[in-house]
Amino acid sequence: CKSFEEQYGEALETAAADGQITLSYHPIAILDRYSQGTEFSSRSAGAAVCVAESNPELYLDFAKTMFDNQPAENSAGLTNEQIAAFATEIGADDAVSCITDETYRKFGKAQAQEHEISGTPTVEVNGTRLDLQNQADFKTFTDLIS
């Protein structure tokens, strides 16, 4: 996700701002097994939902901050307090209790299961999932943002 966001995030945001696309993010949790039992993937996806619900205009700022501070796989990840501090840092104070209470901890796993997502990035255009390893699908994607 982080690599994809670094490579295409700005172009996606610009295309959305210009009205060329509707950009939707769906936090998911598929990497809990790589966080030494702390379920960091679920907690961070839940935190993203907290920010999106309380301060939707700050969601992308929060996501970028989380990517900038993303812990290595096979580590314990960040604590809820550290995640909440990042929310405060970007001005999403209203999300703090939701993050520390883990209000949406189960959301990310449920989204991944409901939408049959087992890897990232997952890109859909008009309800059709693209395989970005496929040249034609990749072209469809890049044509949208260029």
OpenMM code with the backbone's topology and positions (N, CA, C; nanometers):
from openmm import Vec3, app, unit

residues = "CYS LYS SER PHE GLU GLU GLN TYR GLY GLU ALA LEU GLU THR ALA ALA ALA ASP GLY GLN ILE THR LEU SER TYR HIS PRO ILE ALA ILE LEU ASP ARG TYR SER GLN GLY THR GLU PHE SER SER ARG SER ALA GLY ALA ALA VAL CYS VAL ALA GLU SER ASN PRO GLU LEU TYR LEU ASP PHE ALA LYS THR MET PHE ASP ASN GLN PRO ALA GLU ASN SER ALA GLY LEU THR ASN GLU GLN ILE ALA ALA PHE ALA THR GLU ILE GLY ALA ASP ASP ALA VAL SER CYS ILE THR ASP GLU THR TYR ARG LYS PHE GLY LYS ALA GLN ALA GLN GLU HIS GLU ILE SER GLY THR PRO THR VAL GLU VAL ASN GLY THR ARG LEU ASP LEU GLN ASN GLN ALA ASP PHE LYS THR PHE THR ASP LEU ILE SER".split()
positions = [
    Vec3(0.0827, -0.1199, 0.0000),
    Vec3(0.0000, 0.0000, 0.0000),
    Vec3(0.0864, 0.1253, 0.0000),
    Vec3(0.1876, 0.1233, 0.0856),
    Vec3(0.2727, 0.2420, 0.0965),
    Vec3(0.3414, 0.2717, -0.0367),
    Vec3(0.3966, 0.1707, -0.1002),
    Vec3(0.4648, 0.1913, -0.2290),
    Vec3(0.3682, 0.2420, -0.3350),
    Vec3(0.2503, 0.1830, -0.3402),
    Vec3(0.1491, 0.2257, -0.4364),
    Vec3(0.1108, 0.3714, -0.4115),
    Vec3(0.0901, 0.4053, -0.2858),
    Vec3(0.0523, 0.5420, -0.2506),
    Vec3(0.1628, 0.6407, -0.2865),
    Vec3(0.2876, 0.6013, -0.2602),
    Vec3(0.4000, 0.6891, -0.2948),
    Vec3(0.4072, 0.7119, -0.4457),
    Vec3(0.3787, 0.6086, -0.5223),
    Vec3(0.3904, 0.6178, -0.6671),
    Vec3(0.2695, 0.6852, -0.7322),
    Vec3(0.1497, 0.6573, -0.6842),
    Vec3(0.0297, 0.7027, -0.7543),
    Vec3(-0.0623, 0.7930, -0.6736),
    Vec3(-0.0369, 0.8086, -0.5457),
    Vec3(-0.1268, 0.8840, -0.4596),
    Vec3(-0.1529, 1.0259, -0.5063),
    Vec3(-0.0479, 1.0978, -0.5389),
    Vec3(-0.0646, 1.2375, -0.5818),
    Vec3(-0.1464, 1.2468, -0.7104),
    Vec3(-0.1185, 1.1583, -0.8055),
    Vec3(-0.1936, 1.1589, -0.9317),
    Vec3(-0.3404, 1.1244, -0.9079),
    Vec3(-0.3676, 1.0307, -0.8184),
    Vec3(-0.5059, 0.9955, -0.7863),
    Vec3(-0.5771, 1.1129, -0.7203),
    Vec3(-0.5110, 1.1795, -0.6267),
    Vec3(-0.5714, 1.2947, -0.5601),
    Vec3(-0.5996, 1.4070, -0.6597),
    Vec3(-0.5063, 1.4305, -0.7510),
    Vec3(-0.5247, 1.5353, -0.8516),
    Vec3(-0.6410, 1.5017, -0.9434),
    Vec3(-0.6473, 1.3769, -0.9894),
    Vec3(-0.7574, 1.3352, -1.0766),
    Vec3(-0.8916, 1.3494, -1.0047),
    Vec3(-0.8938, 1.3190, -0.8758),
    Vec3(-1.0179, 1.3347, -0.7979),
    Vec3(-1.0534, 1.4825, -0.7826),
    Vec3(-0.9546, 1.5644, -0.7522),
    Vec3(-0.9795, 1.7086, -0.7357),
    Vec3(-1.0267, 1.7731, -0.8654),
    Vec3(-0.9782, 1.7212, -0.9784),
    Vec3(-1.0185, 1.7732, -1.1090),
    Vec3(-1.1512, 1.7167, -1.1575),
    Vec3(-1.2116, 1.6257, -1.0795),
    Vec3(-1.3401, 1.5675, -1.1164),
    Vec3(-1.3308, 1.4561, -1.2189),
    Vec3(-1.2106, 1.4070, -1.2465),
    Vec3(-1.1945, 1.2989, -1.3442),
    Vec3(-1.2342, 1.1633, -1.2873),
    Vec3(-1.2151, 1.1465, -1.1565),
    Vec3(-1.2472, 1.0198, -1.0917),
    Vec3(-1.3108, 1.0480, -0.9564),
    Vec3(-1.3765, 0.9469, -0.9030),
    Vec3(-1.4184, 0.9479, -0.7642),
    Vec3(-1.3235, 0.8534, -0.6926),
    Vec3(-1.2541, 0.9042, -0.5943),
    Vec3(-1.1523, 0.8270, -0.5239),
    Vec3(-1.2076, 0.7842, -0.3895),
    Vec3(-1.2083, 0.6538, -0.3656),
    Vec3(-1.2558, 0.5995, -0.2390),
    Vec3(-1.1487, 0.5094, -0.1800),
    Vec3(-1.1243, 0.5264, -0.0527),
    Vec3(-1.0308, 0.4405, 0.0198),
    Vec3(-1.1115, 0.3532, 0.1141),
    Vec3(-1.0699, 0.2273, 0.1248),
    Vec3(-1.1353, 0.1325, 0.2138),
    Vec3(-1.0277, 0.0647, 0.2974),
    Vec3(-1.0100, 0.1079, 0.4210),
    Vec3(-0.9080, 0.0452, 0.5054),
    Vec3(-0.9403, -0.1020, 0.5280),
    Vec3(-0.8392, -0.1849, 0.5097),
    Vec3(-0.8559, -0.3282, 0.5313),
    Vec3(-0.7458, -0.3785, 0.6237),
    Vec3(-0.7633, -0.4987, 0.6743),
    Vec3(-0.6643, -0.5614, 0.7622),
    Vec3(-0.6366, -0.7011, 0.7099),
    Vec3(-0.5172, -0.7190, 0.6539),
    Vec3(-0.4800, -0.8524, 0.6050),
    Vec3(-0.3418, -0.8949, 0.6539),
    Vec3(-0.2782, -0.8125, 0.7363),
    Vec3(-0.1415, -0.8432, 0.7790),
    Vec3(-0.1271, -0.8644, 0.9298),
    Vec3(-0.2361, -0.8938, 0.9983),
    Vec3(-0.2265, -0.9145, 1.1429),
    Vec3(-0.1244, -1.0226, 1.1788),
    Vec3(-0.1116, -1.1224, 1.0975),
    Vec3(-0.0196, -1.2327, 1.1270),
    Vec3(0.1262, -1.1881, 1.1291),
    Vec3(0.1536, -1.0684, 1.0808),
    Vec3(0.2909, -1.0172, 1.0773),
    Vec3(0.3170, -0.9130, 1.1858),
    Vec3(0.2377, -0.9138, 1.2934),
    Vec3(0.2561, -0.8116, 1.3968),
    Vec3(0.2687, -0.8709, 1.5374),
    Vec3(0.3255, -0.9865, 1.5480),
    Vec3(0.3581, -1.0485, 1.6768),
    Vec3(0.2395, -1.0545, 1.7734),
    Vec3(0.1213, -1.0797, 1.7198),
    Vec3(0.0028, -1.0958, 1.8042),
    Vec3(-0.0664, -0.9666, 1.8444),
    Vec3(-0.0176, -0.8516, 1.7987),
    Vec3(-0.0796, -0.7249, 1.8395),
    Vec3(-0.1918, -0.6808, 1.7467),
    Vec3(-0.2101, -0.7516, 1.6357),
    Vec3(-0.3124, -0.7177, 1.5364),
    Vec3(-0.3014, -0.5720, 1.4918),
    Vec3(-0.1794, -0.5304, 1.4631),
    Vec3(-0.1556, -0.3924, 1.4206),
    Vec3(-0.2349, -0.3568, 1.2958),
    Vec3(-0.2455, -0.4485, 1.2012),
    Vec3(-0.3190, -0.4216, 1.0780),
    Vec3(-0.4647, -0.3874, 1.1093),
    Vec3(-0.5276, -0.4652, 1.1962),
    Vec3(-0.6665, -0.4391, 1.2343),
    Vec3(-0.6799, -0.3086, 1.3107),
    Vec3(-0.5864, -0.2834, 1.4015),
    Vec3(-0.5946, -0.1606, 1.4814),
    Vec3(-0.5704, -0.0366, 1.3962),
    Vec3(-0.4766, -0.0443, 1.3023),
    Vec3(-0.4503, 0.0744, 1.2195),
    Vec3(-0.5633, 0.0988, 1.1194),
    Vec3(-0.6210, -0.0083, 1.0644),
    Vec3(-0.7364, 0.0088, 0.9753),
    Vec3(-0.8537, 0.0683, 1.0533),
    Vec3(-0.8751, 0.0196, 1.1745),
    Vec3(-0.9809, 0.0739, 1.2584),
    Vec3(-0.9579, 0.2202, 1.2913),
    Vec3(-0.8328, 0.2560, 1.3154),
    Vec3(-0.7996, 0.3960, 1.3441),
    Vec3(-0.8300, 0.4841, 1.2236),
    Vec3(-0.8010, 0.4336, 1.1045),
    Vec3(-0.8311, 0.5103, 0.9825),
    Vec3(-0.9808, 0.5359, 0.9708),
    Vec3(-1.0615, 0.4370, 1.0070),
    Vec3(-1.2071, 0.4548, 1.0045),
    Vec3(-1.2479, 0.5595, 1.1084),
    Vec3(-1.1844, 0.5566, 1.2244),
    Vec3(-1.2144, 0.6575, 1.3274),
    Vec3(-1.1912, 0.7981, 1.2736),
    Vec3(-1.0781, 0.8178, 1.2077),
    Vec3(-1.0473, 0.9501, 1.1524),
    Vec3(-1.1460, 0.9847, 1.0418),
    Vec3(-1.1734, 0.8900, 0.9535),
    Vec3(-1.2662, 0.9157, 0.8427),
    Vec3(-1.4051, 0.9528, 0.8936),
    Vec3(-1.4468, 0.8908, 1.0017),
    Vec3(-1.5795, 0.9190, 1.0544),
    Vec3(-1.5861, 1.0528, 1.1282),
    Vec3(-1.4826, 1.0845, 1.2041),
    Vec3(-1.4872, 1.2070, 1.2842),
    Vec3(-1.4351, 1.3297, 1.2104),
    Vec3(-1.3381, 1.3104, 1.1227),
    Vec3(-1.2760, 1.4215, 1.0498),
    Vec3(-1.2451, 1.3770, 0.9070),
    Vec3(-1.3471, 1.3553, 0.8239),
    Vec3(-1.3230, 1.2993, 0.6900),
    Vec3(-1.2246, 1.3798, 0.6063),
    Vec3(-1.2207, 1.5095, 0.6255),
    Vec3(-1.1292, 1.5923, 0.5479),
    Vec3(-0.9829, 1.5673, 0.5852),
    Vec3(-0.9585, 1.4977, 0.6963),
    Vec3(-0.8219, 1.4697, 0.7406),
    Vec3(-0.7783, 1.3261, 0.7140),
    Vec3(-0.8663, 1.2471, 0.6520),
    Vec3(-0.8335, 1.1055, 0.6294),
    Vec3(-0.7024, 1.0877, 0.5534),
    Vec3(-0.6866, 1.1556, 0.4420),
    Vec3(-0.5637, 1.1369, 0.3632),
    Vec3(-0.4408, 1.1818, 0.4396),
    Vec3(-0.4513, 1.2891, 0.5161),
    Vec3(-0.3382, 1.3322, 0.5988),
    Vec3(-0.3010, 1.2234, 0.6996),
    Vec3(-0.4033, 1.1615, 0.7588),
    Vec3(-0.3777, 1.0547, 0.8550),
    Vec3(-0.3136, 0.9346, 0.7852),
    Vec3(-0.3681, 0.8948, 0.6720),
    Vec3(-0.3130, 0.7803, 0.5991),
    Vec3(-0.1667, 0.8051, 0.5626),
    Vec3(-0.1367, 0.9248, 0.5163),
    Vec3(0.0017, 0.9582, 0.4793),
    Vec3(0.0932, 0.9540, 0.6016),
    Vec3(0.0453, 1.0053, 0.7130),
    Vec3(0.1248, 1.0027, 0.8357),
    Vec3(0.1500, 0.8597, 0.8800),
    Vec3(0.0482, 0.7757, 0.8691),
    Vec3(0.0671, 0.6347, 0.9049),
    Vec3(0.1675, 0.5677, 0.8113),
    Vec3(0.1598, 0.5958, 0.6822),
    Vec3(0.2579, 0.5392, 0.5896),
    Vec3(0.3978, 0.5891, 0.6221),
    Vec3(0.4103, 0.7168, 0.6545),
    Vec3(0.5415, 0.7729, 0.6874),
    Vec3(0.6018, 0.7083, 0.8113),
    Vec3(0.5174, 0.6554, 0.8970),
    Vec3(0.5626, 0.5954, 1.0230),
    Vec3(0.5342, 0.4459, 1.0300),
    Vec3(0.5171, 0.3845, 0.9159),
    Vec3(0.4814, 0.2437, 0.9089),
    Vec3(0.5928, 0.1558, 0.9654),
    Vec3(0.5588, 0.0738, 1.0633),
    Vec3(0.6602, -0.0156, 1.1196),
    Vec3(0.6885, -0.1320, 1.0250),
    Vec3(0.7985, -0.1957, 1.0457),
    Vec3(0.8361, -0.3107, 0.9638),
    Vec3(0.7418, -0.4276, 0.9918),
    Vec3(0.7194, -0.5081, 0.8881),
    Vec3(0.6448, -0.6318, 0.9094),
    Vec3(0.7252, -0.7187, 1.0058),
    Vec3(0.6551, -0.8039, 1.0768),
    Vec3(0.7132, -0.8918, 1.1776),
    Vec3(0.7618, -0.8166, 1.3007),
    Vec3(0.7105, -0.6959, 1.3195),
    Vec3(0.7337, -0.6220, 1.4434),
    Vec3(0.5984, -0.6091, 1.5129),
    Vec3(0.5997, -0.5606, 1.6350),
    Vec3(0.4740, -0.5450, 1.7089),
    Vec3(0.3878, -0.4320, 1.6538),
    Vec3(0.4465, -0.3468, 1.5726),
    Vec3(0.3703, -0.2343, 1.5198),
    Vec3(0.3617, -0.1225, 1.6213),
    Vec3(0.2758, -0.0278, 1.5951),
    Vec3(0.2567, 0.0871, 1.6830),
    Vec3(0.1522, 0.0559, 1.7893),
    Vec3(0.1633, 0.1231, 1.9023),
    Vec3(0.0609, 0.1094, 2.0057),
    Vec3(-0.0586, 0.1972, 1.9690),
    Vec3(-0.1708, 0.1737, 2.0325),
    Vec3(-0.2885, 0.2585, 2.0106),
    Vec3(-0.2572, 0.4030, 2.0475),
    Vec3(-0.1783, 0.4219, 2.1507),
    Vec3(-0.1433, 0.5577, 2.1940),
    Vec3(-0.0585, 0.6274, 2.0878),
    Vec3(0.0336, 0.5544, 2.0240),
    Vec3(0.1138, 0.6133, 1.9179),
    Vec3(0.0271, 0.6493, 1.7973),
    Vec3(-0.0642, 0.5599, 1.7626),
    Vec3(-0.1548, 0.5860, 1.6506),
    Vec3(-0.2417, 0.7081, 1.6815),
    Vec3(-0.2939, 0.7139, 1.8027),
    Vec3(-0.3772, 0.8279, 1.8437),
    Vec3(-0.2964, 0.9576, 1.8403),
    Vec3(-0.1691, 0.9506, 1.8758),
    Vec3(-0.0842, 1.0701, 1.8717),
    Vec3(-0.0697, 1.1216, 1.7284),
    Vec3(-0.0644, 1.0310, 1.6318),
    Vec3(-0.0582, 1.0732, 1.4915),
    Vec3(-0.1889, 1.1412, 1.4504),
    Vec3(-0.3006, 1.0908, 1.5015),
    Vec3(-0.4290, 1.1558, 1.4729),
    Vec3(-0.4288, 1.2976, 1.5305),
    Vec3(-0.3820, 1.3125, 1.6516),
    Vec3(-0.3732, 1.4448, 1.7131),
    Vec3(-0.2800, 1.5352, 1.6345),
    Vec3(-0.1687, 1.4800, 1.5903),
    Vec3(-0.0692, 1.5567, 1.5138),
    Vec3(-0.1289, 1.6214, 1.3889),
    Vec3(-0.2231, 1.5530, 1.3246),
    Vec3(-0.2824, 1.6076, 1.2012),
    Vec3(-0.4125, 1.6830, 1.2284),
    Vec3(-0.4506, 1.6932, 1.3557),
    Vec3(-0.5683, 1.7712, 1.3915),
    Vec3(-0.6961, 1.6924, 1.4088),
    Vec3(-0.6866, 1.5606, 1.4103),
    Vec3(-0.8059, 1.4763, 1.4247),
    Vec3(-0.8254, 1.4343, 1.5698),
    Vec3(-0.8298, 1.5327, 1.6593),
    Vec3(-0.8461, 1.5053, 1.8020),
    Vec3(-0.9744, 1.4286, 1.8327),
    Vec3(-1.0776, 1.4519, 1.7519),
    Vec3(-1.2059, 1.3846, 1.7759),
    Vec3(-1.1976, 1.2340, 1.7581),
    Vec3(-1.0928, 1.1854, 1.6934),
    Vec3(-1.0789, 1.0419, 1.6677),
    Vec3(-1.0046, 0.9673, 1.7789),
    Vec3(-0.9425, 1.0392, 1.8701),
    Vec3(-0.8531, 0.9770, 1.9676),
    Vec3(-0.9212, 0.8699, 2.0520),
    Vec3(-1.0346, 0.9000, 2.1125),
    Vec3(-1.0992, 0.8002, 2.1987),
    Vec3(-1.1456, 0.6800, 2.1176),
    Vec3(-1.1902, 0.7025, 1.9962),
    Vec3(-1.2308, 0.5929, 1.9079),
    Vec3(-1.1119, 0.5006, 1.8798),
    Vec3(-0.9945, 0.5607, 1.8597),
    Vec3(-0.8730, 0.4826, 1.8331),
    Vec3(-0.8315, 0.4052, 1.9570),
    Vec3(-0.8232, 0.4717, 2.0707),
    Vec3(-0.7756, 0.4032, 2.1912),
    Vec3(-0.8762, 0.3003, 2.2419),
    Vec3(-1.0057, 0.3217, 2.2148),
    Vec3(-1.1086, 0.2247, 2.2532),
    Vec3(-1.1210, 0.1104, 2.1522),
    Vec3(-1.0516, 0.1224, 2.0389),
    Vec3(-1.0551, 0.0222, 1.9312),
    Vec3(-1.1972, -0.0005, 1.8799),
    Vec3(-1.2716, 0.1076, 1.8652),
    Vec3(-1.4118, 0.1016, 1.8233),
    Vec3(-1.4296, 0.0248, 1.6926),
    Vec3(-1.3398, 0.0438, 1.5969),
    Vec3(-1.3540, -0.0198, 1.4657),
    Vec3(-1.2471, -0.1251, 1.4383),
    Vec3(-1.1960, -0.1870, 1.5417),
    Vec3(-1.0888, -0.2868, 1.5262),
    Vec3(-1.1267, -0.3975, 1.4282),
    Vec3(-1.2499, -0.4407, 1.4276),
    Vec3(-1.2924, -0.5527, 1.3416),
    Vec3(-1.3279, -0.5092, 1.2000),
    Vec3(-1.3370, -0.3805, 1.1760),
    Vec3(-1.3809, -0.3279, 1.0466),
    Vec3(-1.2901, -0.3725, 0.9319),
    Vec3(-1.1604, -0.3604, 0.9480),
    Vec3(-1.0661, -0.3907, 0.8400),
    Vec3(-1.0714, -0.5354, 0.7934),
    Vec3(-1.0810, -0.6275, 0.8883),
    Vec3(-1.0920, -0.7695, 0.8516),
    Vec3(-1.2247, -0.7957, 0.7813),
    Vec3(-1.3302, -0.7360, 0.8324),
    Vec3(-1.4624, -0.7548, 0.7721),
    Vec3(-1.4641, -0.7016, 0.6291),
    Vec3(-1.4028, -0.5860, 0.6065),
    Vec3(-1.3973, -0.5289, 0.4714),
    Vec3(-1.3185, -0.6191, 0.3771),
    Vec3(-1.2064, -0.6704, 0.4235),
    Vec3(-1.1243, -0.7582, 0.3400),
    Vec3(-1.2021, -0.8846, 0.3027),
    Vec3(-1.2715, -0.9417, 0.3990),
    Vec3(-1.3499, -1.0625, 0.3719),
    Vec3(-1.4686, -1.0327, 0.2818),
    Vec3(-1.5421, -0.9279, 0.3133),
    Vec3(-1.6620, -0.8935, 0.2361),
    Vec3(-1.6296, -0.8659, 0.0899),
    Vec3(-1.5173, -0.8003, 0.0660),
    Vec3(-1.4811, -0.7625, -0.0704),
    Vec3(-1.3765, -0.8557, -0.1327),
    Vec3(-1.3500, -0.9671, -0.0628),
    Vec3(-1.2567, -1.0697, -0.1116),
    Vec3(-1.1222, -1.0102, -0.1514),
    Vec3(-1.0655, -0.9325, -0.0593),
    Vec3(-0.9353, -0.8702, -0.0820),
    Vec3(-0.8312, -0.9479, -0.0030),
    Vec3(-0.7330, -0.9979, -0.0739),
    Vec3(-0.6273, -1.0730, -0.0071),
    Vec3(-0.4904, -1.0109, -0.0312),
    Vec3(-0.4862, -0.9032, -0.1056),
    Vec3(-0.3596, -0.8363, -0.1320),
    Vec3(-0.3830, -0.6912, -0.1675),
    Vec3(-0.2771, -0.6159, -0.1620),
    Vec3(-0.2879, -0.4744, -0.1952),
    Vec3(-0.1787, -0.4383, -0.2940),
    Vec3(-0.1999, -0.3351, -0.3734),
    Vec3(-0.3220, -0.2563, -0.3782),
    Vec3(-0.4318, -0.3311, -0.4530),
    Vec3(-0.5522, -0.3025, -0.4184),
    Vec3(-0.6679, -0.3520, -0.4919),
    Vec3(-0.7347, -0.2310, -0.5542),
    Vec3(-0.7484, -0.2340, -0.6851),
    Vec3(-0.8034, -0.1201, -0.7591),
    Vec3(-0.9260, -0.1669, -0.8357),
    Vec3(-1.0333, -0.0920, -0.8219),
    Vec3(-1.1539, -0.1190, -0.8995),
    Vec3(-1.1928, 0.0058, -0.9765),
    Vec3(-1.2374, -0.0140, -1.0983),
    Vec3(-1.2861, 0.0944, -1.1823),
    Vec3(-1.4269, 0.0577, -1.2254),
    Vec3(-1.5227, 0.1403, -1.1860),
    Vec3(-1.6635, 0.1163, -1.2176),
    Vec3(-1.7077, -0.0239, -1.1784),
    Vec3(-1.6618, -0.0684, -1.0616),
    Vec3(-1.7019, -0.1979, -1.0085),
    Vec3(-1.6250, -0.3166, -1.0634),
    Vec3(-1.5321, -0.2937, -1.1545),
    Vec3(-1.4517, -0.4024, -1.2099),
    Vec3(-1.3128, -0.3986, -1.1477),
    Vec3(-1.2738, -0.5088, -1.0865),
    Vec3(-1.1427, -0.5166, -1.0241),
    Vec3(-1.0356, -0.5328, -1.1310),
    Vec3(-0.9317, -0.4514, -1.1180),
    Vec3(-0.8208, -0.4573, -1.2123),
    Vec3(-0.7076, -0.5413, -1.1561),
    Vec3(-0.6414, -0.6133, -1.2437),
    Vec3(-0.5185, -0.6853, -1.2096),
    Vec3(-0.4040, -0.5991, -1.2615),
    Vec3(-0.3383, -0.5258, -1.1739),
    Vec3(-0.2366, -0.4318, -1.2182),
    Vec3(-0.1115, -0.5002, -1.2714),
    Vec3(-0.1052, -0.6327, -1.2616),
    Vec3(0.0039, -0.7088, -1.3240),
    Vec3(-0.0269, -0.7344, -1.4716),
    Vec3(-0.1528, -0.7195, -1.5083),
    Vec3(-0.1968, -0.7375, -1.6466),
    Vec3(-0.1794, -0.6048, -1.7202),
    Vec3(-0.1126, -0.6068, -1.8347),
    Vec3(-0.0784, -0.4845, -1.9068),
    Vec3(-0.2020, -0.4029, -1.9458),
    Vec3(-0.3061, -0.4676, -1.9925),
    Vec3(-0.4277, -0.3958, -2.0337),
    Vec3(-0.4950, -0.3294, -1.9130),
    Vec3(-0.5045, -0.4021, -1.8021),
    Vec3(-0.5644, -0.3451, -1.6816),
    Vec3(-0.4795, -0.2305, -1.6277),
    Vec3(-0.3484, -0.2470, -1.6305),
    Vec3(-0.2604, -0.1411, -1.5830),
    Vec3(-0.2780, -0.0151, -1.6682),
    Vec3(-0.2924, -0.0328, -1.7986),
    Vec3(-0.3149, 0.0808, -1.8879),
    Vec3(-0.4480, 0.1485, -1.8556),
    Vec3(-0.5512, 0.0701, -1.8288),
    Vec3(-0.6804, 0.1263, -1.7892),
    Vec3(-0.6626, 0.2164, -1.6663),
    Vec3(-0.5868, 0.1667, -1.5701),
    Vec3(-0.5620, 0.2433, -1.4490),
    Vec3(-0.4834, 0.3709, -1.4783),
    Vec3(-0.3718, 0.3593, -1.5493),
    Vec3(-0.2882, 0.4776, -1.5724),
    Vec3(-0.3565, 0.5787, -1.6620),
    Vec3(-0.4427, 0.5334, -1.7536),
    Vec3(-0.5179, 0.6271, -1.8370),
    Vec3(-0.6112, 0.7148, -1.7543),
    Vec3(-0.6614, 0.6602, -1.6448),
    Vec3(-0.7523, 0.7355, -1.5559),
    Vec3(-0.6810, 0.8510, -1.4863),
    Vec3(-0.5550, 0.8319, -1.4565),
    Vec3(-0.4854, 0.9313, -1.3744),
    Vec3(-0.3871, 1.0172, -1.4543),
    Vec3(-0.3863, 0.9990, -1.5844),
    Vec3(-0.2919, 1.0811, -1.6625),
    Vec3(-0.3633, 1.1919, -1.7364),
] * unit.nanometer
topology = app.Topology()
chain = topology.addChain("A")
for resn in residues:
    res = topology.addResidue(resn, chain)
    for name in ("N", "CA", "C"):
        topology.addAtom(name, app.Element.getBySymbol(name[0]), res)
